[in-house]
């Protein structure tokens, strides 16, 4: 049976007009054992369940982060938007298999769009928690429409400056003339880097269409299906 947990909302802020970052403080963190990439489940209405990815690491307990796109305006979105500071919430979990296997030591490629960055944020934070010069190579390809849509942009830039093994590749599909970074969708960027991708393990998170399109592109580039892990956000 899933374990139920109780927490209090201690922070809520807007990352963009349609994305909320929440921090919950668990009442009993010792009973909540999770791995970066796991998800939790809220009862948002009677007989209505919604899943949300954790966007933090176990090292941050008793605090856990959520990063939620409210633009679908569905039951889950309205539940998140209605939460207030100091409110107590109950949830179940953790669940999921979208995690980096402990035995995996190869270089990693993370590919995300929008709020699909949530589980990937926790994974990368954990992998580089004690990063040094020997840290494994990790590349984050992060697709968004405009620069204002990029979630945790300064956080990724700071990590790239701190860890030489980390490469941050934001790409915009509707970039302005002032944008000096990559342009296009993530599926446009990956083929350009074909020579770098051999022997790497991929973790994809975003809309179903983005995940399916990226898997197809990777297959065309010769990446084995077994080396592609993914989670679809709906």
mmCIF file of the C-alpha atoms, coordinates in Angstrom:
data_MODEL
# 
_entry.id   MODEL 
# 
loop_
_atom_site.group_PDB 
_atom_site.id 
_atom_site.type_symbol 
_atom_site.label_atom_id 
_atom_site.label_alt_id 
_atom_site.label_comp_id 
_atom_site.label_asym_id 
_atom_site.label_entity_id 
_atom_site.label_seq_id 
_atom_site.pdbx_PDB_ins_code 
_atom_site.Cartn_x 
_atom_site.Cartn_y 
_atom_site.Cartn_z 
_atom_site.occupancy 
_atom_site.B_iso_or_equiv 
_atom_site.pdbx_formal_charge 
_atom_site.auth_seq_id 
_atom_site.auth_comp_id 
_atom_site.auth_asym_id 
_atom_site.auth_atom_id 
_atom_site.pdbx_PDB_model_num 
ATOM 1   C CA . UNK A 1 1   ? 0.000   0.000  0.000   1.00 0.00 ? 1   UNK A CA 1 
ATOM 2   C CA . UNK A 1 2   ? 1.261   3.512  -0.800  1.00 0.00 ? 2   UNK A CA 1 
ATOM 3   C CA . UNK A 1 3   ? 2.381   5.445  2.262   1.00 0.00 ? 3   UNK A CA 1 
ATOM 4   C CA . UNK A 1 4   ? 0.575   8.698  3.055   1.00 0.00 ? 4   UNK A CA 1 
ATOM 5   C CA . UNK A 1 5   ? 2.577   11.736 4.101   1.00 0.00 ? 5   UNK A CA 1 
ATOM 6   C CA . UNK A 1 6   ? 1.694   15.139 5.493   1.00 0.00 ? 6   UNK A CA 1 
ATOM 7   C CA . UNK A 1 7   ? 3.420   18.432 4.721   1.00 0.00 ? 7   UNK A CA 1 
ATOM 8   C CA . UNK A 1 8   ? 3.002   22.194 4.911   1.00 0.00 ? 8   UNK A CA 1 
ATOM 9   C CA . UNK A 1 9   ? 3.378   24.620 2.005   1.00 0.00 ? 9   UNK A CA 1 
ATOM 10  C CA . UNK A 1 10  ? 6.281   26.891 2.993   1.00 0.00 ? 10  UNK A CA 1 
ATOM 11  C CA . UNK A 1 11  ? 7.013   28.554 -0.348  1.00 0.00 ? 11  UNK A CA 1 
ATOM 12  C CA . UNK A 1 12  ? 5.099   29.254 -3.533  1.00 0.00 ? 12  UNK A CA 1 
ATOM 13  C CA . UNK A 1 13  ? 6.314   31.460 -6.354  1.00 0.00 ? 13  UNK A CA 1 
ATOM 14  C CA . UNK A 1 14  ? 5.806   32.008 -10.043 1.00 0.00 ? 14  UNK A CA 1 
ATOM 15  C CA . UNK A 1 15  ? 8.714   31.031 -12.282 1.00 0.00 ? 15  UNK A CA 1 
ATOM 16  C CA . UNK A 1 16  ? 6.733   32.176 -15.330 1.00 0.00 ? 16  UNK A CA 1 
ATOM 17  C CA . UNK A 1 17  ? 3.105   33.267 -15.753 1.00 0.00 ? 17  UNK A CA 1 
ATOM 18  C CA . UNK A 1 18  ? 2.096   29.592 -16.047 1.00 0.00 ? 18  UNK A CA 1 
ATOM 19  C CA . UNK A 1 19  ? 4.650   27.692 -13.930 1.00 0.00 ? 19  UNK A CA 1 
ATOM 20  C CA . UNK A 1 20  ? 4.652   27.494 -10.139 1.00 0.00 ? 20  UNK A CA 1 
ATOM 21  C CA . UNK A 1 21  ? 7.521   26.455 -7.876  1.00 0.00 ? 21  UNK A CA 1 
ATOM 22  C CA . UNK A 1 22  ? 6.375   25.063 -4.526  1.00 0.00 ? 22  UNK A CA 1 
ATOM 23  C CA . UNK A 1 23  ? 8.302   23.969 -1.466  1.00 0.00 ? 23  UNK A CA 1 
ATOM 24  C CA . UNK A 1 24  ? 6.673   21.607 1.031   1.00 0.00 ? 24  UNK A CA 1 
ATOM 25  C CA . UNK A 1 25  ? 8.030   20.803 4.495   1.00 0.00 ? 25  UNK A CA 1 
ATOM 26  C CA . UNK A 1 26  ? 7.355   17.221 5.530   1.00 0.00 ? 26  UNK A CA 1 
ATOM 27  C CA . UNK A 1 27  ? 6.115   16.452 9.019   1.00 0.00 ? 27  UNK A CA 1 
ATOM 28  C CA . UNK A 1 28  ? 8.003   13.143 9.138   1.00 0.00 ? 28  UNK A CA 1 
ATOM 29  C CA . UNK A 1 29  ? 10.821  13.224 6.571   1.00 0.00 ? 29  UNK A CA 1 
ATOM 30  C CA . UNK A 1 30  ? 12.392  10.091 8.005   1.00 0.00 ? 30  UNK A CA 1 
ATOM 31  C CA . UNK A 1 31  ? 9.506   8.060  6.582   1.00 0.00 ? 31  UNK A CA 1 
ATOM 32  C CA . UNK A 1 32  ? 9.858   9.482  3.064   1.00 0.00 ? 32  UNK A CA 1 
ATOM 33  C CA . UNK A 1 33  ? 12.626  7.682  1.165   1.00 0.00 ? 33  UNK A CA 1 
ATOM 34  C CA . UNK A 1 34  ? 12.771  8.768  -2.468  1.00 0.00 ? 34  UNK A CA 1 
ATOM 35  C CA . UNK A 1 35  ? 15.160  8.973  -5.379  1.00 0.00 ? 35  UNK A CA 1 
ATOM 36  C CA . UNK A 1 36  ? 15.509  11.984 -7.680  1.00 0.00 ? 36  UNK A CA 1 
ATOM 37  C CA . UNK A 1 37  ? 12.990  11.602 -10.488 1.00 0.00 ? 37  UNK A CA 1 
ATOM 38  C CA . UNK A 1 38  ? 10.293  10.009 -8.343  1.00 0.00 ? 38  UNK A CA 1 
ATOM 39  C CA . UNK A 1 39  ? 6.711   11.286 -8.320  1.00 0.00 ? 39  UNK A CA 1 
ATOM 40  C CA . UNK A 1 40  ? 4.090   11.843 -5.627  1.00 0.00 ? 40  UNK A CA 1 
ATOM 41  C CA . UNK A 1 41  ? 0.310   11.596 -5.763  1.00 0.00 ? 41  UNK A CA 1 
ATOM 42  C CA . UNK A 1 42  ? -2.290  14.059 -4.492  1.00 0.00 ? 42  UNK A CA 1 
ATOM 43  C CA . UNK A 1 43  ? -6.029  13.583 -4.128  1.00 0.00 ? 43  UNK A CA 1 
ATOM 44  C CA . UNK A 1 44  ? -7.039  16.821 -5.834  1.00 0.00 ? 44  UNK A CA 1 
ATOM 45  C CA . UNK A 1 45  ? -10.777 16.109 -5.691  1.00 0.00 ? 45  UNK A CA 1 
ATOM 46  C CA . UNK A 1 46  ? -12.798 13.179 -4.336  1.00 0.00 ? 46  UNK A CA 1 
ATOM 47  C CA . UNK A 1 47  ? -11.821 10.129 -6.393  1.00 0.00 ? 47  UNK A CA 1 
ATOM 48  C CA . UNK A 1 48  ? -9.463  12.241 -8.529  1.00 0.00 ? 48  UNK A CA 1 
ATOM 49  C CA . UNK A 1 49  ? -5.717  11.605 -8.309  1.00 0.00 ? 49  UNK A CA 1 
ATOM 50  C CA . UNK A 1 50  ? -2.898  13.590 -9.896  1.00 0.00 ? 50  UNK A CA 1 
ATOM 51  C CA . UNK A 1 51  ? 0.827   12.864 -10.052 1.00 0.00 ? 51  UNK A CA 1 
ATOM 52  C CA . UNK A 1 52  ? 3.590   15.465 -9.749  1.00 0.00 ? 52  UNK A CA 1 
ATOM 53  C CA . UNK A 1 53  ? 7.336   15.016 -10.149 1.00 0.00 ? 53  UNK A CA 1 
ATOM 54  C CA . UNK A 1 54  ? 9.687   15.939 -7.343  1.00 0.00 ? 54  UNK A CA 1 
ATOM 55  C CA . UNK A 1 55  ? 12.155  18.647 -8.374  1.00 0.00 ? 55  UNK A CA 1 
ATOM 56  C CA . UNK A 1 56  ? 14.644  18.264 -5.531  1.00 0.00 ? 56  UNK A CA 1 
ATOM 57  C CA . UNK A 1 57  ? 16.934  15.727 -3.863  1.00 0.00 ? 57  UNK A CA 1 
ATOM 58  C CA . UNK A 1 58  ? 16.786  13.694 -0.640  1.00 0.00 ? 58  UNK A CA 1 
ATOM 59  C CA . UNK A 1 59  ? 19.557  15.912 0.722   1.00 0.00 ? 59  UNK A CA 1 
ATOM 60  C CA . UNK A 1 60  ? 17.049  18.778 0.922   1.00 0.00 ? 60  UNK A CA 1 
ATOM 61  C CA . UNK A 1 61  ? 14.674  16.917 3.263   1.00 0.00 ? 61  UNK A CA 1 
ATOM 62  C CA . UNK A 1 62  ? 12.536  17.823 5.194   1.00 0.00 ? 62  UNK A CA 1 
ATOM 63  C CA . UNK A 1 63  ? 11.873  20.105 2.204   1.00 0.00 ? 63  UNK A CA 1 
ATOM 64  C CA . UNK A 1 64  ? 10.707  18.887 -1.201  1.00 0.00 ? 64  UNK A CA 1 
ATOM 65  C CA . UNK A 1 65  ? 10.257  20.976 -4.344  1.00 0.00 ? 65  UNK A CA 1 
ATOM 66  C CA . UNK A 1 66  ? 7.572   20.795 -7.009  1.00 0.00 ? 66  UNK A CA 1 
ATOM 67  C CA . UNK A 1 67  ? 7.581   22.553 -10.379 1.00 0.00 ? 67  UNK A CA 1 
ATOM 68  C CA . UNK A 1 68  ? 4.142   22.564 -11.990 1.00 0.00 ? 68  UNK A CA 1 
ATOM 69  C CA . UNK A 1 69  ? 2.763   23.946 -15.245 1.00 0.00 ? 69  UNK A CA 1 
ATOM 70  C CA . UNK A 1 70  ? -0.743  25.195 -14.465 1.00 0.00 ? 70  UNK A CA 1 
ATOM 71  C CA . UNK A 1 71  ? -1.621  26.184 -18.034 1.00 0.00 ? 71  UNK A CA 1 
ATOM 72  C CA . UNK A 1 72  ? -3.690  23.054 -18.768 1.00 0.00 ? 72  UNK A CA 1 
ATOM 73  C CA . UNK A 1 73  ? -6.138  24.439 -16.159 1.00 0.00 ? 73  UNK A CA 1 
ATOM 74  C CA . UNK A 1 74  ? -7.249  20.931 -15.294 1.00 0.00 ? 74  UNK A CA 1 
ATOM 75  C CA . UNK A 1 75  ? -8.111  19.591 -11.862 1.00 0.00 ? 75  UNK A CA 1 
ATOM 76  C CA . UNK A 1 76  ? -4.464  19.124 -10.917 1.00 0.00 ? 76  UNK A CA 1 
ATOM 77  C CA . UNK A 1 77  ? -3.525  22.607 -12.096 1.00 0.00 ? 77  UNK A CA 1 
ATOM 78  C CA . UNK A 1 78  ? -6.372  24.203 -10.152 1.00 0.00 ? 78  UNK A CA 1 
ATOM 79  C CA . UNK A 1 79  ? -5.405  22.238 -7.045  1.00 0.00 ? 79  UNK A CA 1 
ATOM 80  C CA . UNK A 1 80  ? -1.834  23.544 -7.180  1.00 0.00 ? 80  UNK A CA 1 
ATOM 81  C CA . UNK A 1 81  ? -2.912  27.105 -7.944  1.00 0.00 ? 81  UNK A CA 1 
ATOM 82  C CA . UNK A 1 82  ? -5.286  27.136 -4.968  1.00 0.00 ? 82  UNK A CA 1 
ATOM 83  C CA . UNK A 1 83  ? -2.645  26.089 -2.420  1.00 0.00 ? 83  UNK A CA 1 
ATOM 84  C CA . UNK A 1 84  ? -1.634  28.821 0.028   1.00 0.00 ? 84  UNK A CA 1 
ATOM 85  C CA . UNK A 1 85  ? 1.332   29.340 2.330   1.00 0.00 ? 85  UNK A CA 1 
ATOM 86  C CA . UNK A 1 86  ? 0.904   27.477 5.590   1.00 0.00 ? 86  UNK A CA 1 
ATOM 87  C CA . UNK A 1 87  ? -1.672  25.097 4.158   1.00 0.00 ? 87  UNK A CA 1 
ATOM 88  C CA . UNK A 1 88  ? -1.343  21.457 5.145   1.00 0.00 ? 88  UNK A CA 1 
ATOM 89  C CA . UNK A 1 89  ? -1.473  18.850 2.383   1.00 0.00 ? 89  UNK A CA 1 
ATOM 90  C CA . UNK A 1 90  ? -1.458  15.067 2.233   1.00 0.00 ? 90  UNK A CA 1 
ATOM 91  C CA . UNK A 1 91  ? 0.095   12.993 -0.510  1.00 0.00 ? 91  UNK A CA 1 
ATOM 92  C CA . UNK A 1 92  ? 1.185   9.445  -1.270  1.00 0.00 ? 92  UNK A CA 1 
ATOM 93  C CA . UNK A 1 93  ? 4.420   8.080  -2.634  1.00 0.00 ? 93  UNK A CA 1 
ATOM 94  C CA . UNK A 1 94  ? 7.029   8.028  -3.806  1.00 0.00 ? 94  UNK A CA 1 
ATOM 95  C CA . UNK A 1 95  ? 6.372   6.239  -7.088  1.00 0.00 ? 95  UNK A CA 1 
ATOM 96  C CA . UNK A 1 96  ? 8.032   5.864  -10.454 1.00 0.00 ? 96  UNK A CA 1 
ATOM 97  C CA . UNK A 1 97  ? 10.951  4.391  -12.348 1.00 0.00 ? 97  UNK A CA 1 
ATOM 98  C CA . UNK A 1 98  ? 12.266  7.521  -14.106 1.00 0.00 ? 98  UNK A CA 1 
ATOM 99  C CA . UNK A 1 99  ? 15.509  7.622  -12.144 1.00 0.00 ? 99  UNK A CA 1 
ATOM 100 C CA . UNK A 1 100 ? 19.210  7.220  -12.867 1.00 0.00 ? 100 UNK A CA 1 
ATOM 101 C CA . UNK A 1 101 ? 20.197  3.639  -11.947 1.00 0.00 ? 101 UNK A CA 1 
ATOM 102 C CA . UNK A 1 102 ? 22.863  3.654  -9.206  1.00 0.00 ? 102 UNK A CA 1 
ATOM 103 C CA . UNK A 1 103 ? 25.043  1.344  -11.280 1.00 0.00 ? 103 UNK A CA 1 
ATOM 104 C CA . UNK A 1 104 ? 24.945  3.638  -14.342 1.00 0.00 ? 104 UNK A CA 1 
ATOM 105 C CA . UNK A 1 105 ? 28.338  5.323  -14.801 1.00 0.00 ? 105 UNK A CA 1 
ATOM 106 C CA . UNK A 1 106 ? 28.270  6.401  -18.465 1.00 0.00 ? 106 UNK A CA 1 
ATOM 107 C CA . UNK A 1 107 ? 27.958  10.046 -19.569 1.00 0.00 ? 107 UNK A CA 1 
ATOM 108 C CA . UNK A 1 108 ? 24.373  11.282 -19.416 1.00 0.00 ? 108 UNK A CA 1 
ATOM 109 C CA . UNK A 1 109 ? 22.234  13.338 -21.772 1.00 0.00 ? 109 UNK A CA 1 
ATOM 110 C CA . UNK A 1 110 ? 19.161  15.012 -20.297 1.00 0.00 ? 110 UNK A CA 1 
ATOM 111 C CA . UNK A 1 111 ? 16.594  16.445 -22.705 1.00 0.00 ? 111 UNK A CA 1 
ATOM 112 C CA . UNK A 1 112 ? 13.634  18.452 -21.395 1.00 0.00 ? 112 UNK A CA 1 
ATOM 113 C CA . UNK A 1 113 ? 11.042  20.986 -22.451 1.00 0.00 ? 113 UNK A CA 1 
ATOM 114 C CA . UNK A 1 114 ? 9.050   23.282 -20.175 1.00 0.00 ? 114 UNK A CA 1 
ATOM 115 C CA . UNK A 1 115 ? 8.094   21.869 -16.782 1.00 0.00 ? 115 UNK A CA 1 
ATOM 116 C CA . UNK A 1 116 ? 9.545   18.546 -17.894 1.00 0.00 ? 116 UNK A CA 1 
ATOM 117 C CA . UNK A 1 117 ? 12.680  19.910 -16.256 1.00 0.00 ? 117 UNK A CA 1 
ATOM 118 C CA . UNK A 1 118 ? 11.227  19.087 -12.798 1.00 0.00 ? 118 UNK A CA 1 
ATOM 119 C CA . UNK A 1 119 ? 12.478  15.502 -12.289 1.00 0.00 ? 119 UNK A CA 1 
ATOM 120 C CA . UNK A 1 120 ? 15.665  16.223 -14.225 1.00 0.00 ? 120 UNK A CA 1 
ATOM 121 C CA . UNK A 1 121 ? 16.510  19.090 -11.865 1.00 0.00 ? 121 UNK A CA 1 
ATOM 122 C CA . UNK A 1 122 ? 16.588  16.708 -8.915  1.00 0.00 ? 122 UNK A CA 1 
ATOM 123 C CA . UNK A 1 123 ? 18.646  14.132 -10.821 1.00 0.00 ? 123 UNK A CA 1 
ATOM 124 C CA . UNK A 1 124 ? 21.320  16.611 -11.881 1.00 0.00 ? 124 UNK A CA 1 
ATOM 125 C CA . UNK A 1 125 ? 21.472  18.219 -8.441  1.00 0.00 ? 125 UNK A CA 1 
ATOM 126 C CA . UNK A 1 126 ? 22.062  14.818 -6.861  1.00 0.00 ? 126 UNK A CA 1 
ATOM 127 C CA . UNK A 1 127 ? 24.647  13.725 -9.422  1.00 0.00 ? 127 UNK A CA 1 
ATOM 128 C CA . UNK A 1 128 ? 26.660  16.897 -8.897  1.00 0.00 ? 128 UNK A CA 1 
ATOM 129 C CA . UNK A 1 129 ? 26.099  17.295 -5.164  1.00 0.00 ? 129 UNK A CA 1 
ATOM 130 C CA . UNK A 1 130 ? 29.796  16.725 -4.505  1.00 0.00 ? 130 UNK A CA 1 
ATOM 131 C CA . UNK A 1 131 ? 31.144  17.406 -7.975  1.00 0.00 ? 131 UNK A CA 1 
ATOM 132 C CA . UNK A 1 132 ? 34.860  17.734 -8.550  1.00 0.00 ? 132 UNK A CA 1 
ATOM 133 C CA . UNK A 1 133 ? 37.130  17.658 -11.565 1.00 0.00 ? 133 UNK A CA 1 
ATOM 134 C CA . UNK A 1 134 ? 36.435  13.951 -12.064 1.00 0.00 ? 134 UNK A CA 1 
ATOM 135 C CA . UNK A 1 135 ? 32.651  14.381 -12.233 1.00 0.00 ? 135 UNK A CA 1 
ATOM 136 C CA . UNK A 1 136 ? 30.962  12.482 -15.042 1.00 0.00 ? 136 UNK A CA 1 
ATOM 137 C CA . UNK A 1 137 ? 29.994  14.388 -18.191 1.00 0.00 ? 137 UNK A CA 1 
ATOM 138 C CA . UNK A 1 138 ? 26.365  15.510 -18.239 1.00 0.00 ? 138 UNK A CA 1 
ATOM 139 C CA . UNK A 1 139 ? 24.650  17.581 -20.918 1.00 0.00 ? 139 UNK A CA 1 
ATOM 140 C CA . UNK A 1 140 ? 21.272  19.253 -20.475 1.00 0.00 ? 140 UNK A CA 1 
ATOM 141 C CA . UNK A 1 141 ? 19.449  20.206 -23.669 1.00 0.00 ? 141 UNK A CA 1 
ATOM 142 C CA . UNK A 1 142 ? 16.513  22.359 -22.563 1.00 0.00 ? 142 UNK A CA 1 
ATOM 143 C CA . UNK A 1 143 ? 13.927  23.486 -25.097 1.00 0.00 ? 143 UNK A CA 1 
ATOM 144 C CA . UNK A 1 144 ? 11.511  26.385 -24.608 1.00 0.00 ? 144 UNK A CA 1 
ATOM 145 C CA . UNK A 1 145 ? 9.683   28.949 -26.721 1.00 0.00 ? 145 UNK A CA 1 
ATOM 146 C CA . UNK A 1 146 ? 11.273  32.163 -25.397 1.00 0.00 ? 146 UNK A CA 1 
ATOM 147 C CA . UNK A 1 147 ? 14.012  33.103 -22.952 1.00 0.00 ? 147 UNK A CA 1 
ATOM 148 C CA . UNK A 1 148 ? 11.344  34.087 -20.430 1.00 0.00 ? 148 UNK A CA 1 
ATOM 149 C CA . UNK A 1 149 ? 10.071  30.513 -20.432 1.00 0.00 ? 149 UNK A CA 1 
ATOM 150 C CA . UNK A 1 150 ? 13.382  28.950 -19.361 1.00 0.00 ? 150 UNK A CA 1 
ATOM 151 C CA . UNK A 1 151 ? 12.979  27.504 -15.870 1.00 0.00 ? 151 UNK A CA 1 
ATOM 152 C CA . UNK A 1 152 ? 15.913  27.769 -13.435 1.00 0.00 ? 152 UNK A CA 1 
ATOM 153 C CA . UNK A 1 153 ? 18.031  29.417 -16.162 1.00 0.00 ? 153 UNK A CA 1 
ATOM 154 C CA . UNK A 1 154 ? 20.452  31.124 -13.761 1.00 0.00 ? 154 UNK A CA 1 
ATOM 155 C CA . UNK A 1 155 ? 20.712  27.951 -11.697 1.00 0.00 ? 155 UNK A CA 1 
ATOM 156 C CA . UNK A 1 156 ? 21.875  25.997 -14.755 1.00 0.00 ? 156 UNK A CA 1 
ATOM 157 C CA . UNK A 1 157 ? 24.316  28.713 -15.765 1.00 0.00 ? 157 UNK A CA 1 
ATOM 158 C CA . UNK A 1 158 ? 25.808  28.750 -12.277 1.00 0.00 ? 158 UNK A CA 1 
ATOM 159 C CA . UNK A 1 159 ? 26.161  24.967 -12.290 1.00 0.00 ? 159 UNK A CA 1 
ATOM 160 C CA . UNK A 1 160 ? 27.920  25.072 -15.658 1.00 0.00 ? 160 UNK A CA 1 
ATOM 161 C CA . UNK A 1 161 ? 30.362  27.635 -14.263 1.00 0.00 ? 161 UNK A CA 1 
ATOM 162 C CA . UNK A 1 162 ? 31.018  25.514 -11.167 1.00 0.00 ? 162 UNK A CA 1 
ATOM 163 C CA . UNK A 1 163 ? 31.285  22.059 -12.760 1.00 0.00 ? 163 UNK A CA 1 
ATOM 164 C CA . UNK A 1 164 ? 33.430  21.745 -15.862 1.00 0.00 ? 164 UNK A CA 1 
ATOM 165 C CA . UNK A 1 165 ? 31.840  18.386 -16.770 1.00 0.00 ? 165 UNK A CA 1 
ATOM 166 C CA . UNK A 1 166 ? 28.370  19.951 -17.064 1.00 0.00 ? 166 UNK A CA 1 
ATOM 167 C CA . UNK A 1 167 ? 27.193  21.405 -20.360 1.00 0.00 ? 167 UNK A CA 1 
ATOM 168 C CA . UNK A 1 168 ? 24.016  23.475 -20.559 1.00 0.00 ? 168 UNK A CA 1 
ATOM 169 C CA . UNK A 1 169 ? 22.354  23.869 -23.975 1.00 0.00 ? 169 UNK A CA 1 
ATOM 170 C CA . UNK A 1 170 ? 19.175  25.971 -23.839 1.00 0.00 ? 170 UNK A CA 1 
ATOM 171 C CA . UNK A 1 171 ? 17.431  26.231 -27.196 1.00 0.00 ? 171 UNK A CA 1 
ATOM 172 C CA . UNK A 1 172 ? 14.501  28.439 -28.187 1.00 0.00 ? 172 UNK A CA 1 
ATOM 173 C CA . UNK A 1 173 ? 11.873  27.790 -30.837 1.00 0.00 ? 173 UNK A CA 1 
ATOM 174 C CA . UNK A 1 174 ? 10.685  31.429 -30.852 1.00 0.00 ? 174 UNK A CA 1 
ATOM 175 C CA . UNK A 1 175 ? 13.877  33.309 -30.055 1.00 0.00 ? 175 UNK A CA 1 
ATOM 176 C CA . UNK A 1 176 ? 14.320  37.055 -30.336 1.00 0.00 ? 176 UNK A CA 1 
ATOM 177 C CA . UNK A 1 177 ? 17.058  38.733 -32.352 1.00 0.00 ? 177 UNK A CA 1 
ATOM 178 C CA . UNK A 1 178 ? 18.989  39.326 -29.115 1.00 0.00 ? 178 UNK A CA 1 
ATOM 179 C CA . UNK A 1 179 ? 19.207  35.614 -28.279 1.00 0.00 ? 179 UNK A CA 1 
ATOM 180 C CA . UNK A 1 180 ? 22.747  34.338 -28.904 1.00 0.00 ? 180 UNK A CA 1 
ATOM 181 C CA . UNK A 1 181 ? 22.164  30.705 -27.963 1.00 0.00 ? 181 UNK A CA 1 
ATOM 182 C CA . UNK A 1 182 ? 20.793  27.750 -29.892 1.00 0.00 ? 182 UNK A CA 1 
ATOM 183 C CA . UNK A 1 183 ? 17.643  28.105 -31.961 1.00 0.00 ? 183 UNK A CA 1 
ATOM 184 C CA . UNK A 1 184 ? 15.017  25.507 -32.796 1.00 0.00 ? 184 UNK A CA 1 
ATOM 185 C CA . UNK A 1 185 ? 13.483  22.546 -31.040 1.00 0.00 ? 185 UNK A CA 1 
ATOM 186 C CA . UNK A 1 186 ? 15.441  19.930 -29.116 1.00 0.00 ? 186 UNK A CA 1 
ATOM 187 C CA . UNK A 1 187 ? 14.954  17.596 -32.070 1.00 0.00 ? 187 UNK A CA 1 
ATOM 188 C CA . UNK A 1 188 ? 16.798  20.137 -34.237 1.00 0.00 ? 188 UNK A CA 1 
ATOM 189 C CA . UNK A 1 189 ? 19.735  20.398 -31.846 1.00 0.00 ? 189 UNK A CA 1 
ATOM 190 C CA . UNK A 1 190 ? 20.474  16.718 -31.209 1.00 0.00 ? 190 UNK A CA 1 
ATOM 191 C CA . UNK A 1 191 ? 21.350  15.688 -34.792 1.00 0.00 ? 191 UNK A CA 1 
ATOM 192 C CA . UNK A 1 192 ? 23.962  18.467 -34.963 1.00 0.00 ? 192 UNK A CA 1 
ATOM 193 C CA . UNK A 1 193 ? 25.732  16.798 -32.032 1.00 0.00 ? 193 UNK A CA 1 
ATOM 194 C CA . UNK A 1 194 ? 25.574  13.274 -33.482 1.00 0.00 ? 194 UNK A CA 1 
ATOM 195 C CA . UNK A 1 195 ? 29.312  12.647 -33.083 1.00 0.00 ? 195 UNK A CA 1 
ATOM 196 C CA . UNK A 1 196 ? 29.130  13.396 -29.351 1.00 0.00 ? 196 UNK A CA 1 
ATOM 197 C CA . UNK A 1 197 ? 26.194  11.145 -28.532 1.00 0.00 ? 197 UNK A CA 1 
ATOM 198 C CA . UNK A 1 198 ? 27.715  7.685  -28.921 1.00 0.00 ? 198 UNK A CA 1 
ATOM 199 C CA . UNK A 1 199 ? 27.930  5.757  -25.666 1.00 0.00 ? 199 UNK A CA 1 
ATOM 200 C CA . UNK A 1 200 ? 25.666  8.106  -23.754 1.00 0.00 ? 200 UNK A CA 1 
ATOM 201 C CA . UNK A 1 201 ? 22.488  7.367  -21.825 1.00 0.00 ? 201 UNK A CA 1 
ATOM 202 C CA . UNK A 1 202 ? 19.448  9.570  -22.410 1.00 0.00 ? 202 UNK A CA 1 
ATOM 203 C CA . UNK A 1 203 ? 16.717  10.813 -20.075 1.00 0.00 ? 203 UNK A CA 1 
ATOM 204 C CA . UNK A 1 204 ? 13.821  12.627 -21.756 1.00 0.00 ? 204 UNK A CA 1 
ATOM 205 C CA . UNK A 1 205 ? 10.958  14.502 -20.116 1.00 0.00 ? 205 UNK A CA 1 
ATOM 206 C CA . UNK A 1 206 ? 8.297   16.717 -21.648 1.00 0.00 ? 206 UNK A CA 1 
ATOM 207 C CA . UNK A 1 207 ? 5.073   16.490 -23.591 1.00 0.00 ? 207 UNK A CA 1 
ATOM 208 C CA . UNK A 1 208 ? 4.144   13.156 -25.193 1.00 0.00 ? 208 UNK A CA 1 
ATOM 209 C CA . UNK A 1 209 ? 4.794   14.615 -28.654 1.00 0.00 ? 209 UNK A CA 1 
ATOM 210 C CA . UNK A 1 210 ? 8.228   15.902 -27.667 1.00 0.00 ? 210 UNK A CA 1 
ATOM 211 C CA . UNK A 1 211 ? 9.225   12.598 -26.089 1.00 0.00 ? 211 UNK A CA 1 
ATOM 212 C CA . UNK A 1 212 ? 8.025   10.556 -29.067 1.00 0.00 ? 212 UNK A CA 1 
ATOM 213 C CA . UNK A 1 213 ? 9.719   12.857 -31.580 1.00 0.00 ? 213 UNK A CA 1 
ATOM 214 C CA . UNK A 1 214 ? 12.981  12.819 -29.632 1.00 0.00 ? 214 UNK A CA 1 
ATOM 215 C CA . UNK A 1 215 ? 12.965  9.042  -29.336 1.00 0.00 ? 215 UNK A CA 1 
ATOM 216 C CA . UNK A 1 216 ? 12.502  8.801  -33.093 1.00 0.00 ? 216 UNK A CA 1 
ATOM 217 C CA . UNK A 1 217 ? 15.389  11.194 -33.732 1.00 0.00 ? 217 UNK A CA 1 
ATOM 218 C CA . UNK A 1 218 ? 17.662  9.293  -31.354 1.00 0.00 ? 218 UNK A CA 1 
ATOM 219 C CA . UNK A 1 219 ? 16.756  6.007  -33.032 1.00 0.00 ? 219 UNK A CA 1 
ATOM 220 C CA . UNK A 1 220 ? 17.712  7.540  -36.384 1.00 0.00 ? 220 UNK A CA 1 
ATOM 221 C CA . UNK A 1 221 ? 21.014  8.612  -34.834 1.00 0.00 ? 221 UNK A CA 1 
ATOM 222 C CA . UNK A 1 222 ? 21.711  5.030  -33.788 1.00 0.00 ? 222 UNK A CA 1 
ATOM 223 C CA . UNK A 1 223 ? 21.015  5.298  -30.062 1.00 0.00 ? 223 UNK A CA 1 
ATOM 224 C CA . UNK A 1 224 ? 19.849  1.901  -28.716 1.00 0.00 ? 224 UNK A CA 1 
ATOM 225 C CA . UNK A 1 225 ? 16.327  1.903  -27.274 1.00 0.00 ? 225 UNK A CA 1 
ATOM 226 C CA . UNK A 1 226 ? 17.691  0.439  -24.027 1.00 0.00 ? 226 UNK A CA 1 
ATOM 227 C CA . UNK A 1 227 ? 19.716  3.618  -23.499 1.00 0.00 ? 227 UNK A CA 1 
ATOM 228 C CA . UNK A 1 228 ? 16.678  5.915  -23.704 1.00 0.00 ? 228 UNK A CA 1 
ATOM 229 C CA . UNK A 1 229 ? 14.673  6.542  -20.528 1.00 0.00 ? 229 UNK A CA 1 
ATOM 230 C CA . UNK A 1 230 ? 11.670  8.842  -20.613 1.00 0.00 ? 230 UNK A CA 1 
ATOM 231 C CA . UNK A 1 231 ? 8.666   10.263 -18.833 1.00 0.00 ? 231 UNK A CA 1 
ATOM 232 C CA . UNK A 1 232 ? 5.748   11.989 -20.527 1.00 0.00 ? 232 UNK A CA 1 
ATOM 233 C CA . UNK A 1 233 ? 4.026   14.991 -18.950 1.00 0.00 ? 233 UNK A CA 1 
ATOM 234 C CA . UNK A 1 234 ? 0.346   15.407 -19.792 1.00 0.00 ? 234 UNK A CA 1 
# 
